[in-house]
Amino acid sequence: MKIYSYVVHHDFGLAPNPFGKYCTLTVCKPKIRKSSNLEIGDWIIGTGSKNIEDTTGFKCLNRLIYAMKVSEKIPMEDYWNAPRFQYKKPVVNGSLVAMYGDNIYYKNSDNDWCQVNSAHSLDHGQRNEGHLDTDVGGKYALVSEEFFYFGDSAPIIPEEFSDFIKPGVGEKKITDEKETLKFVQWLESNFDTGINGDPINWREYQQTEIIIE
């Protein structure tokens, strides 16, 4: 069992998308998603960033935003078509949960990738080439049925696991099975699986509402 660790630069409920039965990672982090070394049963963890702190005021450095155990690797085009993931297609004028749906890519009759109006498109639903290339470059949608999503309830990562944190951009792979098992045992012993908090960046909407009032 391996653990892939990275810093979460934005936490809107899009990457990862923890809603419903499944926690999914379908956009961003293409290197992790397309890695041939990523196996079913491996874990992915996302830790807090200065960017989130600067945009929301929430102190989240050295905190765990989420952890998901990979149960499936699904090709992106199959993710779009799968009946069980239709609820993750975005509704941009819907609730915050619906707005940040991550099932946003499909192939047309010419076998070209298309992007629906979503959090990764430009204003008025125009195609965002940068996001599209990055997102579909990951090849797979990663699915988890055993996950811990904390968001604004993110716990401090114990000092003994400080080496698991990847500072800055990129990813870090932890392969020491004794250490990865200890980390999972810490999670399972102290927290409930599923959603334990709201996405941190939703605070931006709350701040906007306060200003308007």
Buried (B, 14 or more C-beta within 10 A) or exposed (E): BBBBBBBBBBBBBBBBBBBEEBBBBBBBBBEBBBBEEBEEEBBBBBBBBEBBBEBBEBEBBBBBBBBBBBBBBBEBBEBBEBEEBEBBBBBBEEEBBBBBBBBBBBBEEEEEBBBBBBBBBEEEEEBBEEBBEBBBEBBBBBBBEBBBBBBBBBBEBBEEBEEBBBEEEEBBBBEEEEBBEBBBEBBEEEBEBEBBBBBBBBBBEEEEEEEEE
